[in-house]
Amino acid sequence: MFLESRPHKVYAYSIPVDMRKSFNGLLHLTREVLKEDPLCGDVYVFTNRSGKLMKCLVWDRTGFVIVAKRLESGRFKIPGVGVKRELNDHILRLIFDGIALGGS
C-alpha cells in the first residue's frame, strides 16, 4: 500500500468532495482549504457525499499519487470533529478497509 515506506501524517477533509476531482482539484483543496503543503509527503483523504468513494492524495518524491477506493457495501466514516481531521496510518488502514470507527 502507499503507506508502507514511512510513517505519515494523515489529514482527512470531512466535507464531501465531488469525486470527479483529480490531481488539480484535490491539490487546490489541500492547499487552500486544508492549508497544508501537499509536497511534504503527508496523506490527504477525501470522501464523497454517499461515503462509498474515497480518494487519497500523496506526494511520493517524483509525483503525486491518487489512490481511489469504492466500497461495495458500507460507508467510509472518518472519526473526529472539524473540517480537517488528523488521523494516523493505523486508523487510515482501518477506514480504507471499510471499518466504521465512530461518528463523523
N, C-alpha and C positions, 0 to 999 in steps of 0.2 A: 504494500500500500504506500501511498505518498507520505506517510508519517514515519517510515522506517528509519530514515537517516539520522535524525536527531530530535531531541525534544523541541516542540514548537509552542508558541502561544497560539491560542485558537480564539478567534473572535467571531461570534455569531450575530448576524443582523436580524433582529426579531420581527421586523416589518416584512410582510410578504413581498416577494420580488417577482416581476414578470420574467419567467424563465426563458423568454426569447433573448434576454440579455446575454451577451457573450463577453469576451475579454474587455472591450472598452466600456461597456455598461457597468460591469462588476468592478472594474478599476475605478470608475467615477464614484460609485457608492463607497468604495473602500477609502478613497482619498477625501472626498468632500463631505460625506455623511459620517462615516466612522472616524474620520480624522486620523487615519493610520497610513503608514508608508508600506505599500504593497511590495516593495523591493527588499524588505527585511527578512523575508522567508517565513513569516507567520502565515497561518491558515485562516482564511475568511470564508464563513459559511453563510449560505443564503438558501431560503426555502420559499416555495410558492404558497399561494393562499390556501390551497387544499391540504398542504402538508405532505403531499405524495412525492414531490420532487425536491431534490436538494442539489446545490452546486457548491463546490469548494474551490476557491481560488488560491493558488500558492505560487511563489517565485522559486525556481529550482536552480539558480545560478546561471542558467543560459536562456531562460524564457519563462513565461507564465504557463501554468498548467491549470486546466479546469477539470475537475473530477465531478461527474454528474451521476446521480442515482435516483431511480424511480422505485418506490415501494409498490408491490402488487397488493399488499394488504397492510393496514395500519397507517400511521402517520408519523412523520418526523416531529418530535416535540423537543424544543430547546428549553432546558431548565433555566431558571433565574428570572431576574427582573431588569427592565430597562431596554433601551433600543440596542445598545451594544453590550453583549454578554460575553464575558471571558470564560472560556472552558479550558480543559486540559486534554491531552491526547487520549487518555483513557475514556473520558466522557464522550469525546467525539467518536471514538470507535463504537461505543455502545449506541449512540444516536444513529451512526451510519448503519448499524445492524437493525435499526428499527425498534430498539428497546426504549420504551417510554420511561423516563426518569422522574417526571414530575410535571407540574404546571408550566405553562409558557406565558 
